[in-house]
C-alpha cells in the first residue's frame, strides 16, 4: 500500500516526539507491520503535508494583507466602536455626563469604505461569513475566498446577496 493511502486508511498522525498516532485502530492492527516498516517514510510524508498546509496558509494571508486599505479600514471601524463604547460609558456616569467626552476617531469608516471598496467588500463578506444563519454564512465564506483570489468585488458582493436572497425566497414557508 502507498504511504498516502496508508495514512488516509489508518488515519495516521505524527506526534511532537516523532511517533505515529493511529486513529483507526481496526485498520491499524491490520497494517501494523507495514506501518512499522515504513515509519520514517510516513513521518516524512506527514511533515511534507504539514509544510504544504503552512505554505498555503501563508500565501492566503499574503493575499489578504495585499488588499489595499484593509488594515486602515479595520482600524477605523475599531476606533469608531471604541468611541461609541466610551461615549456610552460617559453618558451613563452621572459624574461625567458630557464634561469629559472621549476624543472622536480621526478617520471615518464611511469615507474609507468609499476610498477602498474592495476592503469594504471583504469586511462585509467576512461579517456574513460569521453570521448565525448557515446559508448566509456559506454565501459569505464563498465571497471571502473569491475576493481574496482577486475577483471583482462588486460582482462577488452582488452574487453573495443574491444567493442568500434566493435562499430566503425559496424557503419562505419552511
C-alpha positions as CSV (number, residue, x, y, z in Angstrom):
1,X,0.0,0.0,0.0
2,X,1.3,3.5,-0.8
3,X,2.2,5.9,2.0
4,X,-0.6,8.3,1.1
5,X,-3.2,5.5,1.2
6,X,-1.9,4.0,4.4
7,X,-2.0,7.4,6.1
8,X,-5.6,8.0,4.9
9,X,-6.9,4.5,5.6
10,X,-5.4,4.2,9.1
11,X,-5.8,8.0,9.9
12,X,-2.2,8.3,10.9
13,X,-0.8,11.5,12.5
14,X,2.6,12.3,13.8
15,X,3.3,13.4,17.4
16,X,5.8,16.1,18.5
17,X,8.0,13.3,19.8
18,X,8.3,11.8,16.3
19,X,5.9,8.9,16.9
20,X,2.9,7.9,15.0
21,X,-0.6,8.2,16.3
22,X,-3.1,5.8,14.6
23,X,-6.7,6.8,15.0
24,X,-8.3,3.9,13.0
25,X,-7.3,1.1,15.3
26,X,-9.0,-1.6,13.3
27,X,-7.1,-0.9,10.1
28,X,-4.0,0.0,12.2
29,X,-3.9,-3.6,13.5
30,X,-4.3,-5.0,10.0
31,X,-1.4,-2.9,8.6
32,X,0.7,-2.7,11.7
33,X,3.8,-4.4,10.3
34,X,3.7,-2.3,7.2
35,X,3.3,0.9,9.3
36,X,6.2,-0.2,11.5
37,X,8.4,-0.8,8.5
38,X,7.6,2.5,6.7
39,X,7.6,4.7,9.8
40,X,10.3,7.1,8.5
41,X,8.6,7.4,5.2
42,X,5.3,8.1,6.8
43,X,6.8,10.8,9.1
44,X,8.5,12.4,6.1
45,X,5.2,12.4,4.2
46,X,3.3,13.9,7.1
47,X,6.0,16.6,7.5
48,X,5.7,17.4,3.8
49,X,1.9,17.7,4.1
50,X,2.2,20.0,7.1
51,X,4.7,22.2,5.2
52,X,2.3,22.4,2.3
53,X,-0.5,23.4,4.6
54,X,1.7,26.1,6.2
55,X,2.7,27.4,2.7
56,X,-0.9,27.6,1.6
57,X,-1.8,29.4,4.8
58,X,1.0,32.0,4.4
59,X,0.1,32.5,0.8
60,X,-3.6,33.2,1.7
61,X,-2.5,35.6,4.5
62,X,-0.3,37.5,2.0
63,X,-3.3,37.8,-0.4
64,X,-5.4,39.2,2.5
65,X,-2.7,41.6,3.5
66,X,-2.4,42.8,-0.1
67,X,-6.0,44.1,-0.1
68,X,-5.5,47.8,-0.3
69,X,-6.7,49.8,2.7
70,X,-7.9,46.7,4.7
71,X,-6.0,47.4,7.9
72,X,-6.7,51.1,7.7
73,X,-10.4,50.4,7.4
74,X,-10.4,47.8,10.1
75,X,-8.6,50.2,12.5
76,X,-11.2,52.9,11.7
77,X,-14.1,50.6,12.4
78,X,-12.5,49.5,15.7
79,X,-11.8,53.2,16.6
80,X,-15.5,54.0,16.0
81,X,-16.6,51.1,18.1
82,X,-14.3,52.1,20.9
83,X,-15.5,55.7,20.7
84,X,-19.1,54.6,20.8
85,X,-18.5,52.4,23.9
86,X,-16.5,55.2,25.6
87,X,-19.3,57.7,24.8
88,X,-22.0,55.4,26.2
89,X,-19.9,54.9,29.4
90,X,-19.5,58.6,29.7
91,X,-23.3,59.2,29.4
92,X,-24.0,56.5,32.0
93,X,-21.6,58.1,34.5
94,X,-23.6,60.7,36.5
95,X,-20.4,62.5,37.4
96,X,-19.1,62.8,33.8
97,X,-22.3,63.5,31.8
98,X,-20.6,65.2,28.9
99,X,-18.0,67.1,30.9
100,X,-15.0,65.0,29.7
101,X,-16.0,63.4,26.4
102,X,-13.8,60.8,24.6
103,X,-11.9,62.0,21.6
104,X,-13.5,61.3,18.2
105,X,-11.8,58.9,15.8
106,X,-9.6,60.6,13.2
107,X,-10.7,58.5,10.3
108,X,-14.3,57.9,9.2
109,X,-15.0,54.3,8.2
110,X,-17.6,55.5,5.7
111,X,-15.0,57.7,3.9
112,X,-12.6,54.8,3.9
113,X,-15.2,52.4,2.6
114,X,-15.7,54.7,-0.4
115,X,-11.9,55.1,-0.8
116,X,-11.2,51.3,-0.5
117,X,-14.3,49.5,-1.9
118,X,-12.5,46.1,-2.2
119,X,-11.5,46.3,1.5
120,X,-15.1,47.2,2.4
121,X,-16.4,44.3,0.3
122,X,-14.0,42.0,2.1
123,X,-15.2,43.1,5.5
124,X,-18.8,42.8,4.5
125,X,-18.3,39.3,3.2
126,X,-16.3,38.4,6.3
127,X,-19.2,39.6,8.5
128,X,-21.6,37.5,6.5
129,X,-19.2,34.6,6.9
130,X,-19.6,34.8,10.7
131,X,-23.4,35.1,10.5
132,X,-25.6,32.7,12.6
133,X,-27.6,31.5,9.6
134,X,-25.9,28.7,7.7
135,X,-26.9,29.8,4.3
136,X,-25.8,33.4,4.9
137,X,-22.5,32.1,6.4
138,X,-21.9,29.9,3.4
139,X,-22.5,32.7,1.0
140,X,-20.1,34.9,3.0
141,X,-17.5,32.2,3.0
142,X,-17.6,31.8,-0.7
143,X,-17.5,35.6,-1.2
144,X,-14.5,36.0,1.1
145,X,-12.5,33.4,-0.9
146,X,-13.4,35.0,-4.2
147,X,-12.4,38.5,-3.0
148,X,-9.1,37.1,-1.7
149,X,-8.5,35.5,-5.0
150,X,-8.9,38.8,-6.8
151,X,-12.3,38.5,-8.4
152,X,-14.3,41.7,-9.0
153,X,-15.6,42.7,-5.6
154,X,-18.8,44.3,-6.9
155,X,-19.9,41.2,-8.7
156,X,-18.9,39.0,-5.8
157,X,-21.0,41.0,-3.3
158,X,-24.0,41.2,-5.6
159,X,-23.9,37.4,-6.1
160,X,-23.5,36.8,-2.4
161,X,-26.5,38.9,-1.6
162,X,-28.5,37.3,-4.4
163,X,-27.6,33.8,-3.2
164,X,-29.0,34.5,0.2
165,X,-32.0,36.3,-1.2
166,X,-32.8,33.4,-3.4
167,X,-32.4,31.0,-0.5
168,X,-34.8,33.1,1.6
169,X,-37.4,33.3,-1.2
170,X,-37.1,29.5,-1.8
171,X,-37.6,28.7,1.9
172,X,-40.0,31.4,2.9
173,X,-42.7,28.9,4.0
174,X,-40.4,26.5,5.8
